[in-house]
């Protein structure tokens, strides 16, 4: 089974528990903070994934980190389950899937807008409003810049891509001229 599939299953299970407990925002923040802590420390990450370090030592280390950070019972139990199942090394991917799962359950869709230049506040608002209207859902937009687009923008919402870049239009024109 792929890491992505495993991350999706753990994220979905955690979303079920956190949503039922009414503390999904708190759990999301705690899991994200813990994932960032593990990601930022090579020693910590290696300690949790190394087969040379015994489970008892890993458990002691995790308990110490939990005692210091004082997460909710849901988060602490989830981290212990990951450790017991040898999946604490997948926490960063699980964290990303968990955030996406909560957004999906909340009717929020992630989108990415890549433009040839930095967009101003009005242009960003226009994109957000149009995407909200187009999808019929609340859209969380991430804006990026790629000067290679020459002009225009490429927008991704889920697996759908809207390509209005000048680069693509020129590529299409070149293709038509060569074949026509």
C-alpha positions in Angstrom: 0.0 0.0 0.0 1.4 3.4 -0.9 2.4 6.1 1.6 -0.3 8.4 0.2 -3.0 5.7 0.7 -1.8 5.1 4.3 -1.7 8.8 5.0 -5.2 9.2 3.6 -6.5 6.4 5.9 -4.9 7.8 9.1 -6.0 11.3 8.2 -9.6 10.2 7.6 -9.7 8.3 10.9 -8.3 11.2 12.8 -10.8 13.5 11.1 -13.6 11.2 12.2 -12.5 11.2 15.8 -11.7 15.0 16.0 -14.9 16.0 14.3 -16.9 13.7 16.6 -15.1 15.3 19.6 -15.7 18.8 18.4 -12.1 19.7 18.5 -10.9 19.3 14.9 -9.3 22.8 14.7 -7.4 22.2 17.9 -6.2 18.8 16.8 -5.3 20.2 13.3 -3.1 22.9 14.9 -1.5 20.4 17.3 -0.7 17.8 14.6 0.6 20.5 12.4 2.9 21.8 15.1 4.2 18.4 16.0 4.8 17.5 12.3 6.7 20.8 11.9 8.8 20.0 15.0 9.7 16.6 13.7 10.4 18.0 10.2 12.7 20.7 11.6 14.9 18.3 13.6 16.8 15.6 11.7 17.8 13.9 15.0 14.2 13.7 16.1 13.0 12.4 12.7 15.7 9.8 12.6 15.0 8.7 16.1 11.4 8.0 15.3 12.1 6.1 12.0 15.4 4.3 12.8 15.0 0.5 13.3 18.2 0.6 15.4 16.3 2.5 18.2 14.1 0.3 20.3 10.3 0.9 20.6 10.7 1.6 24.3 13.1 4.4 23.7 10.9 5.9 21.0 7.9 5.7 23.3 9.8 7.4 26.1 10.9 10.2 23.7 7.3 10.6 22.5 5.9 10.7 26.0 8.4 13.4 26.9 7.5 15.5 23.9 3.8 15.1 24.7 4.4 16.1 28.3 6.2 19.3 27.2 3.7 20.3 24.5 0.5 19.2 26.3 -1.6 18.4 23.3 -5.2 17.3 23.6 -6.0 13.7 24.5 -7.0 13.0 20.8 -3.7 14.3 19.4 -1.6 12.5 22.1 -3.5 9.2 21.5 -3.1 9.6 17.7 0.6 10.2 18.0 0.9 7.0 20.1 -1.0 5.0 17.6 1.3 6.2 14.8 4.4 5.3 16.9 2.9 1.8 17.8 2.2 1.2 14.0 5.6 2.5 12.9 4.1 5.4 11.0 5.4 8.4 12.9 7.8 9.0 10.0 4.8 9.6 7.8 3.4 12.4 10.0 4.2 15.2 7.6 2.2 13.6 4.8 -0.6 12.6 7.3 -0.7 16.2 8.5 -1.2 17.5 4.9 -3.9 14.9 4.2 -5.7 15.6 7.5 -5.9 19.4 6.8 -7.2 18.6 3.3 -9.7 16.1 4.7 -11.0 18.7 7.2 -11.4 21.3 4.5 -13.2 18.9 2.2 -15.6 17.9 5.0 -16.1 21.7 5.6 -17.0 22.3 2.0 -13.7 24.1 1.3 -11.8 23.5 -1.9 -8.1 24.2 -2.4 -7.1 26.1 -5.5 -3.8 27.3 -6.9 -3.4 30.4 -9.2 -0.1 30.8 -10.9 0.3 34.1 -12.7 3.1 35.7 -14.7 3.3 38.5 -12.1 2.3 39.3 -8.6 -1.4 40.0 -8.4 -2.7 42.9 -6.4 -5.4 42.6 -3.7 -8.2 43.5 -6.1 -7.1 40.9 -8.7 -6.8 38.3 -6.0 -10.3 39.0 -4.7 -11.6 38.8 -8.2 -10.1 35.3 -8.7 -11.4 34.1 -5.3 -14.9 35.4 -6.0 -15.0 33.9 -9.5 -13.7 30.5 -8.2 -16.2 30.5 -5.3 -19.0 31.2 -7.9 -17.6 28.6 -10.4 -17.3 25.8 -7.9 -20.2 26.6 -5.7 -18.0 26.1 -2.7 -15.7 28.2 -0.5 -12.3 28.2 -2.2 -9.0 28.6 -0.4 -6.6 30.0 -3.0 -2.8 29.9 -3.0 -1.3 32.4 -5.3 2.1 31.8 -6.9 4.2 33.6 -9.6 5.9 32.0 -12.6 7.4 34.6 -15.0 7.7 31.9 -17.6 4.0 32.1 -18.3 4.7 35.4 -20.0 1.2 36.7 -19.2 -2.1 35.4 -18.0 -2.6 32.7 -15.4 -3.0 29.0 -14.8 -5.6 28.0 -12.2 -5.9 24.5 -10.6 -8.9 23.5 -8.6 -8.6 19.8 -7.6 -7.7 18.0 -10.8 -9.2 20.6 -13.1 -6.8 23.1 -14.8 -7.8 26.3 -16.4 -4.9 27.5 -18.5 -5.1 31.1 -19.7 -1.4 31.7 -20.0 0.2 33.4 -22.9 2.8 30.7 -23.0 0.2 28.0 -23.7 -1.6 30.1 -26.2 1.7 30.7 -28.1 2.5 26.9 -27.9 -0.9 26.1 -29.3 -0.5 28.7 -32.1 3.0 27.3 -33.0 1.4 23.8 -33.1 -1.4 25.0 -35.4 1.1 26.7 -37.7 3.3 23.7 -37.9 0.4 21.3 -38.6 -1.7 23.6 -40.7 
